Amino acid sequence: MSQTKKDLANNISKKLGLSKKDSLFLVQHFFRTLIENKNKHINISNFGTFIYKKTPMRIGRNPKTLQEFKIRSRQKLTFKPSDEIKKNIN
């Protein structure tokens, strides 16, 4: 089951007693912070680290026609959970 920004905001609102508008602002601001800090690692203690990685240009292939094409390099956001989170999940 996936969660939307609205679901996250509702959960924060219930737990912290904030208004839904304030908690939605908090969630949106967190995501905006991740986007604006592309060149930095964002480390949250006892949670994990968000890291931007650049993928290199590579050759892709259409499986039906076997025609090759270039897939351009791009940045992708990865998350590395902390040991404490890994321990709680498993």
C-alpha positions as CSV (number, residue, x, y, z in Angstrom):
1,M,0.0,0.0,0.0
2,S,1.5,3.3,-1.0
3,Q,1.1,6.6,0.9
4,T,0.6,10.0,-0.7
5,K,1.8,13.4,0.6
6,K,-1.7,13.9,1.9
7,D,-1.6,10.6,3.9
8,L,1.8,11.6,5.4
9,A,0.4,15.0,6.3
10,N,-2.7,13.5,7.9
11,N,-0.5,11.1,10.0
12,I,1.7,14.0,11.2
13,S,-1.4,16.0,11.9
14,K,-2.8,13.3,14.1
15,K,0.4,12.5,16.0
16,L,1.6,16.0,16.6
17,G,-1.7,17.9,16.9
18,L,-0.9,20.2,14.0
19,S,-3.4,21.5,11.6
20,K,-3.6,19.5,8.3
21,K,-2.5,22.6,6.4
22,D,0.6,23.0,8.6
23,S,1.5,19.4,8.4
24,L,1.1,19.4,4.6
25,F,3.4,22.4,4.5
26,L,6.0,20.5,6.5
27,V,5.9,17.5,4.2
28,Q,6.1,19.7,1.1
29,H,9.0,21.7,2.5
30,F,10.9,18.5,3.3
31,F,10.6,17.3,-0.3
32,R,11.5,20.7,-1.6
33,T,14.6,20.6,0.6
34,L,15.7,17.3,-0.9
35,I,15.3,18.7,-4.4
36,E,17.1,22.0,-3.7
37,N,20.2,20.3,-2.2
38,K,21.1,18.1,-5.2
39,N,24.8,18.5,-4.6
40,K,24.8,17.4,-1.0
41,H,24.2,14.3,1.0
42,I,21.3,14.8,3.4
43,N,21.9,12.8,6.5
44,I,19.1,12.3,9.1
45,S,20.5,10.8,12.3
46,N,19.1,7.4,13.2
47,F,17.0,7.4,9.9
48,G,19.3,7.4,6.9
49,T,21.0,9.3,4.2
50,F,19.6,10.7,0.9
51,I,22.2,10.7,-1.8
52,Y,22.1,12.0,-5.4
53,K,24.0,9.8,-7.8
54,K,24.7,10.4,-11.5
55,T,24.0,7.5,-13.8
56,P,26.3,7.3,-16.8
57,M,25.1,7.3,-20.4
58,R,24.3,3.8,-21.7
59,I,23.0,2.0,-24.7
60,G,19.5,0.6,-24.5
61,R,17.8,-1.9,-26.8
62,N,14.2,-2.4,-27.9
63,P,13.5,-6.1,-27.1
64,K,11.2,-6.5,-30.1
65,T,13.2,-4.9,-32.8
66,L,16.7,-5.1,-31.2
67,Q,17.2,-1.5,-32.3
68,E,19.8,0.3,-30.1
69,F,19.4,3.8,-28.7
70,K,21.2,6.0,-26.2
71,I,19.9,6.5,-22.7
72,R,21.3,9.8,-21.5
73,S,22.9,10.2,-18.1
74,R,20.7,11.5,-15.3
75,Q,20.7,12.1,-11.6
76,K,18.8,9.8,-9.3
77,L,18.0,10.1,-5.7
78,T,18.8,7.1,-3.5
79,F,18.2,6.4,0.1
80,K,20.5,4.4,2.4
81,P,18.8,3.5,5.7
82,S,20.6,3.7,9.0
83,D,21.6,0.5,10.8
84,E,18.8,1.3,13.4
85,I,16.1,1.4,10.7
86,K,17.4,-1.8,9.1
87,K,17.3,-3.5,12.5
88,N,13.7,-2.3,13.1
89,I,12.5,-3.4,9.6
90,N,14.0,-6.9,9.8
